[in-house]
Amino acid sequence: MMKFRFRRQGTDPHRDRLRHDLFAFSKTVEHGFPNQPSSLAFDPKLRIMAIGTKSGAVKVYGAPGVEFTGLHKETATVTQLHFLPGQGWLLSLLDDNTLHLWEIYQKEGCSHLEETRSFGLPGRPGFDSANCSPSITRVTVILLKSTCDVACLGTEGGGVYFLTLPGLALLEEKTLFQDEILQSVPDDYRCGKALGPVESIQEHPRDPSKLLIGYSRGLVIIWDQTTRTVDHLFLGNQQLESLAWEHSGKTIVSSHSDGGYMVWAVNSSCQKTQQPVMSTIPYGPFPCKAINKILWRTCESGNPFIIFNGGMPRASYGDRHCVSVLQGQTLATLDFTSRVIDFFTVQGTEVAEGGFENPRALVVLVEEELVVIDLQTPGWPTIPAPYLAPLHSSAITCSYHISNVPLKLWERIISAGEQQSPRLSSASWPINGGKNLAQEPTQRGLLLTGHEDGTVRFWDASAVSLKPLYKLGTANIFQTDCEHNDSLNQASEEEWPPFRKVGCFDPYSDDPRLGIQKIALCKYTAKMVVAGTAGQVLVMELSDEKSEHAVSVATVDLLQDREGFTWKGHDRLAPKNGPVAFAPGFQPSVLVQCVPPAAVTAVTLHSEWNLVAFGTSHGFGLFDYYRRNPVLARCTLHPNDSLAMEGPLSRVKSLKKSLRQSFRRIRKSRVSGKKRVNANSPSSKVQEANAQLAEQAGPPEVEMTPVQRRIEPRSPDDSLSGVVRCLYFADTFLRDAAHHGPTMWAGTNSGSVFAYALEVPSQEKFSERAVEAVLGKEIQLMHRAPVVAIAVLDGRGNPLPEPYEVSRDLAKAPDMQGSHSMLISSEEQFKVFTLPKVSAKTKFKLTAHEGCRVRKVALVSFASATSEDYAENCLACLTNLGDIHIFTVPGLRPQVHYGCIRKEDISGIASCVFTKHGQGFYLISPSEFERFSLSTRNVTEPLCSLEVSRLQDTSCLSNNFMVTPKLPQANGTHVPHSPEANHSPADSDRSPEEHQAAFSPGPVDSPNSSMENPLDTTGDITVEEVKDFLASSEEAERNLRNASEDEARPAGILIK
Amino acid sequence: MNRPHRGAAGSRGLGTMEVKSKFGAEFRRFSLERSKPGKFEEFYGLLQHVHKIPNVDVLVGYTDIHGDLLPINNDDNYHKAVSTANPLLRIFIQRKEDADYSAFGTDTMTRKKNVLANVLRPDNHKKKPHIVISMPQDFRPVSSIIDVDILPETHRRVRLYKYGTDKPLGFYIRDGSSVRVTPHGLEKVPGIFISRLVPGGLAQSTGLLAVNDEVLEVNGIEVSGKSLDQVTDMMIANSRNLIITVRPANQRNNVVRNSRTSGSSGQSTESSLPSSTPNILTNFLQGEEESDEEDIIIEDSGEPQQIPKAVRSSESLESLTQIELHESTQNGFLPSSEINLNHSAGSISMEYEEHDPDHKSLEDGTIITL
């Protein structure tokens, strides 16, 4: 049907070309922390790191901006990842026991990550893989030899297999089975028992032919590959967990399941070692958990580092996730809030014989974040990560994007952020391989996320890596049960083990009422409004100095004088009495509390008029934060809307449900009881066949009681009809066509739009005169769908600029000569009305055509890829099916649509936020934003190169790679689309123009010509009821006359 | 002053036509060009002019060849009046305030002459008061079966018109699967079905939909490939004027048309539907939309009205619009009691039966009782 409509609208080749120049969809990069990481690898030569996830994604990170993403075809957990150092090869082991080789290859100057081959270990020879227990050949450990030609696979069955690299061919003759080892093991150790799975394989640091192999039972051997003999036996009796070489190759260290580790001397004189040099259980003497991994790093400055995870006393700290760093007598127990996945140290690659490793940093991957510890600075502080930020350190409740942030504000936010975290290390980021080829972003984009714990986090979203800038807490101005202080940390100084809290993942919120619902920020005046779950609206100002002041509190009763409503939800938050200390940064000046304290559903700010508007499920209010007094409060509740007051656990619903069920039962018994007799009608055979088919198809389904949907138009008293969905300030024509002035618009869940004319005093008289609001118009959309957004377009069809944009010469002044129009987007349709007389100009009924509903809309400026100075303002819309549609404004012609998010991914759709220049973000997991681009010009995607020096010629492996901007998304939400508009990287580098207002004249079907907009073809009557309160008497008279002349009009227009 | 030419009126020339207009006790005579009578608005102004009642709202009526007093209130019935006037067009003008609507209708003029009969049998007359007919602008559309002439017999297009009633639409839909005849044999495909009717709802009381009817289109958009939730949203979005094409579960009540049954098989009806119907429907609905737009505009602006007209002229579906007109004039003179909400299904089906006189034999089948 879509196609059909497109065709009818004309196949203007000019417009088609323009569409091609303006719009292109791609998912460009994932920001944040990978969801459910399962493995970690590090390439010390290329200084890049790889993280595998439970969904089969592989992500490679180097220097900021250097990122690669790959996705296994199988959705299986990536259990292990290993780099071939310096080669650009990455070997992954999946849950299903298959090995996959990934290659980072150069193409068109940029590096890409691509899977090249895969390998599954066959069952043991002689056994059919079908009936042989699969666990025998299940790979437990992998070692890639430093010569980069062989991979050693240790298995559950105890065998060690060897694979060529990068060909992944099994070297069958080299396979080492346990039988061969057992021959050299003394009889008294053997006891007729198997050695168990291979737990660790480590290459000798000096002699690549020698392998250190550890078996679960505790036996550790040094195997000489060239002679195929056992060089040395360490007859350990404690169940083995992991092994590590000391750098010189003279000592090994083994960790065990009892929470202890042992140091063994490698003495070439005798073939067997019975006892370790040292054996200790660091957190003993009570039973401890296993030490899963241990590292031994030599250090020039003294004692070696011993780093291990686990080993905590089972009873008292068994639930802690710890990595211990031990150097001589110095022990730090790094206490993480989530499970430790893996860790590694970063040190210089080439260590001379007899030299020291001198680890620079310890990198720990835990389930919810990546923590890097500076090992060279005393106190081992953490190094702030330039990417992989844990967005979800507290659950994200809302997000807000600001583009083209002025440099001044940017610097102030950064400096506020720097003063917040003085304990961070100044060491440079150790994982810095690769080169970022993307040009410096020309504009600064700021992404704000509101969180459940009442914090707002500021992220630098200008480039590929999302950097944290500043964190704003709002909890400190309220009295909460749990006071925020660091007393816990200080008290634990004397405690043993010496826990040190690291990382910032803290999903526990003290009080759900603190949660942030809506954010608005004025980038020119650095004023911000933050609104939360308990109806709190905080007006904030950015200050470079710390301060201690009392926050003035105002309450606004949104119920007005409505009777008979009782709020049964949560109480409002009690603000702290007296002055509160605030650090440099955003400091609250006024707190407005809505009554009843329902969650704020919409907020908007006009810094030029010193006004903030906010709405809840009960109504909306307008507040003058300069004079600190409320201007307006309006209740939007429908008298029958009980749900808004009583919460979702209403009794009415369950009664309805039970009635429905009992009726269904009655009906069902009737249907089954009455079997129709087939009548012999004299009609044609086909008809009869059709009739029979239709009847056959019927009855069986009746018994299944399938999902039913009720078809009923929305009624005015549907539940939660009063929820305020959007608020908007505009300087436009509301009273008459000659005078424009400040207006405020509010849209509700039941399709009502309220327009107020505002009397705002001039700048100098703010303190003298109060702002006044007069109800101008009330519009009732006949289809009663929730109003998602309201925007006013100027005479040229461009959206009105933001406050101060014109006065600071940052945007063209809007056209105040031509007639303004108003775009109202409901969940079901878009409609453009003329102003000041509200009459429908154009509309597009999305739901009636597509069966999808509008979730998010934004007016977006699209710059053309081919001509520098051409740009168009369009309406971008995300539907409940996860599709993105783009329409021209004000013509409302559909341009393109793309599948973006899976329709089942409700939180992804709910979290979507569009930027002003055709990009967007949505959550693909609680911790990751996917960034997408709708524009051909404004694309932010990783462009990077990695210098690899291959030891072998690998041209035989070259594949036909698809040139897609990005490989399938890690979470599998990627919907493939035809790469029709594959831009060259050069195009995407170009920056978007600043506000581009000029439309090129001429195209026959230009987006401005609403005249030829095809009218909707589905016939229903959507009459809007417009109550005009401001219209002059003359105009009202004319309206009346119109009404009498045009008698076909229903009596829906009330003119007061 | 537009005094009529005596000579022309007397000669009854082919080009002009004599008009005799009566307002109160006054008569005016003038002539009109029969070939181009102009618009009703102009005619109305002319009448006001010749009677010198420029600011009085009046009702205009004429007597047709059968002697019935019929209203003139739009271009169509004005043209009809002009074209049928023989030899002269008698116009009766009433003030709107004291208009006697009952004066219009069949037999009105003869009835007046039959005063004697009324006098003789006054009780008879009182028992049957005049049925008051509302003016066309007060008519409202009702739920009906539409597009019978263009749909395959196995399908039924139903318009549920919510406007003006307090009844709920009153039905539920569900997922299901239906068996289709395709070139590859029978194929099971997912479909959307009516699952339940709410007693007393529009769907149940009109009898237009029945449980297990398969939903094929919603307001001209095919539902195949759409999910239950999508179809639900589409229906709710169109709920003011919902047009559903269904394949009724009960196929025995279908109207059989000779012209169709010979040529069409199950295959062809299935395959022909998507190609032919959307086009027709779109056009049909465009006319509908036009009247919507008129409704929406609060301040006068001719602009939106012009758009659909331009589109309409380019299409070639005059037959359909004619049918529409025909029906509307018919409906226009249905007694108002029948236009009430209690419109029964039987009367609707009977109505389209009139277009299809060949099949009187199937009378039992046309009354839809589900």
Interface residues (C-beta under 8 A of the other chain):
Chain A: M1 F4 R664 R667 A679 S681 S683 S684 V686 Q687 E688 A689 N690 A691 L693 A694 E695 Q696 A697 G698 P699 E701 V702 P706 V707 Q708 R709 R710 I711 E712 P713 R714 M782 H783 A785 E828 Q829 T834 K837 V838 S839 A840 K841 K845 T847 A848 H849 E850 G851 C852 R853 L881 M1011 E1012 N1013 P1014 L1015 D1016 T1017 T1018 G1019 D1020 I1021 T1022 V1023 E1024 V1026 R1038 N1039 N1042 D1046 E1047 A1048 R1049 P1050 I1053
Chain B: Q137 E153 T154 K162 Y163 P168 L169 G170 F171 Y172 I173 R174 D175 G176 S177 S178 V179 R180 V181 L186 G191 F193 S195 R196 V211 N212 E214 N219 G220 I221 E222 V223 K226 S227 L228 D229 Q230 V231 T232 D233 M234 M235 I236 A237 N238 S239 R240 N241 L242 I243 R247 P248 A249 N250 Q251 R252 N254 V256 T261 S264 S265 G266 T269 P278 L281 T282 L285 Q286 E288 E289 S291 D292 E293 E294 D295 I296 I297 I298 E299 D300 S301 E303 P304 I307 P308 V311 G365
